[in-house]
Amino acid sequence: MKHPAKYSDPLLPIFESLLAELQGDSKVLDPFAGTGKIHLLPFDTYGVEIEPEWARMHPKTVCADSCDMPFESESFDAICTSPTYGNRMSDHHNAKDTSSRNTYTHTLGRQLSDNNSGKMPWGDSYKELHQKVYLECFRVLRPGGSFILNIKNHIRHGVEVDVTAWHIEALESLEFRLEVSQQIPLPGNRFGANGVMRVPYESVILFKKGIDNLGSRHPGF
């Protein structure tokens, strides 16, 4: 089954290098798993995906809402994920013609589930959902564990939206400590009338959960 925003293949060895301290049996989670490319990493990988069609594509992806994940606290060694970007792939209009749209809704072929960020353009609802998911990530990640974020800015009305900066701020407010930030040249898709207006890179950012947060759930935003 298709998906409009799978991990780009050049990113996987970068994720693996940032997690070089882990062993093969280390538990790594992707809370926005999609079709399950996280399972290509050489670890004990787990995924959470809200849409059953995509969750069924790998046996170690569970169909659930990442705002309330079915895992024990501090049970993962690392989290590696690529949230939706709040760009035009989150548009959910009904096409008035037979043209193809590279959106989550059009690719799945039906309306998305409640709490799927794939139908949330950049704005308050998008931010509130990701804040809830990041609280859950903080809960299930062990102290000292790694959090790898893959994110990308986008162009809206001719202006670059700094999605990356918002996600960094949201994670740092939970006492995730930024360790490494890389910009990986990737062109992205070129669909649509504004296909030439794309940010030419994706960011890969490594955070660490502070070891002074033993047994505690952060109070939130």
C-alpha positions in Angstrom: 0.0 0.0 0.0 1.2 3.5 -0.8 2.1 6.2 1.7 2.9 9.8 0.8 5.7 10.3 3.2 7.9 7.3 3.9 11.4 7.7 5.3 13.8 8.7 2.5 16.3 5.8 2.0 19.4 8.0 2.6 18.1 8.7 6.2 18.2 5.2 7.5 22.0 4.8 7.7 22.1 8.2 9.4 19.6 7.1 12.0 21.7 3.9 12.6 24.9 5.9 13.0 23.2 8.2 15.6 22.1 5.0 17.5 25.5 3.3 17.3 25.7 3.0 21.1 22.7 0.6 21.0 22.8 -3.2 20.7 20.8 -5.4 18.4 18.3 -6.2 21.1 17.8 -2.5 22.1 14.2 -1.4 21.8 13.5 1.4 19.4 10.0 2.9 18.9 8.5 5.0 16.1 5.2 6.5 17.3 4.3 7.7 13.8 5.2 4.4 12.0 3.3 4.7 8.7 4.1 1.7 6.6 6.9 0.6 9.0 10.3 1.5 7.5 11.5 1.9 11.1 11.7 -1.9 11.0 14.6 -1.8 8.6 16.9 -0.6 11.4 18.9 -3.4 13.0 17.3 -3.2 16.4 14.2 -4.6 18.3 11.9 -2.1 16.6 8.3 -1.3 17.4 5.8 1.0 15.7 2.6 2.7 16.5 0.3 3.7 13.6 -3.3 5.0 13.9 -4.5 3.8 10.4 -5.1 0.0 10.4 -4.2 -0.4 6.7 -0.7 0.9 7.3 -0.3 -0.8 10.7 -1.0 -4.2 9.1 2.0 -3.8 6.9 4.3 -5.0 9.6 3.7 -7.4 12.5 5.6 -5.2 15.0 3.5 -2.2 14.3 0.5 -1.8 16.6 -2.6 0.1 15.5 -3.1 2.6 18.2 -3.2 6.4 19.0 0.2 7.7 19.9 -1.4 10.1 22.4 -2.0 7.0 24.6 0.5 4.3 23.7 0.1 0.8 25.0 3.6 0.5 26.5 5.1 0.6 30.0 6.9 3.7 31.2 10.7 3.8 30.5 10.5 0.7 28.3 12.4 1.9 25.2 16.0 2.7 24.7 15.4 5.1 21.8 12.7 6.7 19.8 13.1 7.5 16.1 10.3 9.2 14.3 9.2 11.6 11.5 6.0 13.5 12.4 3.9 15.0 9.7 5.1 18.4 8.6 1.8 20.3 8.5 2.3 20.9 4.8 0.0 20.4 1.8 0.2 16.6 2.2 -2.2 17.2 5.1 -4.9 18.8 2.9 -8.0 16.7 2.9 -10.3 18.4 0.3 -12.3 16.3 -2.2 -10.8 16.7 -5.6 -13.2 18.1 -8.2 -11.4 16.4 -11.0 -9.6 13.1 -11.7 -6.1 14.5 -10.9 -3.9 12.7 -8.3 -3.1 14.4 -5.0 -0.1 13.3 -2.9 -1.8 13.6 0.4 -2.5 11.3 3.3 -6.2 11.3 2.6 -6.0 10.7 -1.1 -3.3 8.0 -0.8 -5.3 6.1 1.8 -8.5 6.5 -0.2 -10.7 7.4 2.7 -11.1 10.0 5.5 -8.4 9.7 8.1 -9.0 8.6 11.7 -9.6 11.1 14.5 -6.3 12.3 15.9 -4.4 11.5 12.8 -2.0 14.5 12.3 -2.0 13.7 8.6 -5.2 15.7 8.3 -3.9 18.7 10.4 -2.3 21.6 8.5 0.1 23.7 10.4 -1.7 25.4 13.3 -3.0 25.0 16.9 -4.5 21.5 16.4 -1.3 20.2 14.9 0.8 21.6 17.8 -1.6 20.3 20.5 -1.5 16.8 19.1 2.3 16.6 18.9 2.6 18.0 22.4 0.5 15.1 23.6 2.5 12.6 21.7 5.8 14.0 22.9 4.6 13.7 26.5 3.9 10.0 25.8 7.4 9.7 24.2 8.9 11.2 27.3 7.0 8.6 29.4 8.0 5.5 27.5 11.7 6.4 26.9 14.2 5.4 29.5 16.3 8.1 31.2 19.4 8.8 29.0 17.6 7.4 26.0 17.9 8.8 22.5 15.2 10.6 20.6 15.8 11.1 16.9 13.5 13.6 15.1 13.3 13.8 11.3 11.4 17.0 10.3 11.3 19.5 7.5 10.1 23.0 7.0 7.7 23.8 4.2 6.7 26.8 2.0 3.2 28.2 2.5 2.0 31.3 0.6 5.6 31.8 -0.5 7.0 32.0 3.0 9.1 29.3 4.8 7.3 27.9 7.8 9.8 27.0 10.6 8.2 23.8 11.6 11.7 22.5 12.8 12.2 25.2 15.3 8.7 24.6 16.9 9.4 20.8 17.3 12.8 21.6 18.9 11.2 24.0 21.3 8.5 21.5 22.2 10.9 18.7 22.9 13.3 20.9 24.9 10.4 22.1 27.0 10.1 18.5 28.1 13.8 18.4 29.1 15.0 16.5 26.1 18.5 17.8 25.5 19.6 18.6 21.9 22.8 16.8 21.1 23.2 16.8 17.3 21.5 18.6 14.4 22.1 17.8 10.7 20.6 19.1 7.5 20.4 16.3 4.9 20.0 17.5 1.3 16.8 15.9 0.0 14.6 17.4 -2.7 11.3 16.1 -1.6 8.4 15.6 -4.0 7.7 18.1 -6.7 3.9 17.7 -7.0 1.5 20.6 -7.5 1.6 24.1 -9.0 4.3 25.2 -6.5 6.4 22.1 -6.9 9.6 24.1 -7.5 9.2 25.9 -4.2 10.5 23.3 -1.7 13.0 23.4 1.2 15.9 21.4 -0.3 16.8 19.5 2.9 15.4 17.5 5.8 16.6 17.9 9.4 17.8 15.0 11.5 18.1 16.0 15.2 19.3 13.9 18.1 18.0 14.6 21.6 18.7 12.8 24.9 16.3 12.4 27.8 17.9 13.7 30.9 18.9 11.1 33.5 17.6 13.3 36.4 14.0 12.5 35.4 14.0 9.0 36.9 10.5 7.7 37.4 8.7 11.0 36.7 6.3 12.1 34.1 6.8 15.6 33.0 4.0 17.9 34.0 3.5 19.1 30.4 3.0 22.4 28.7 
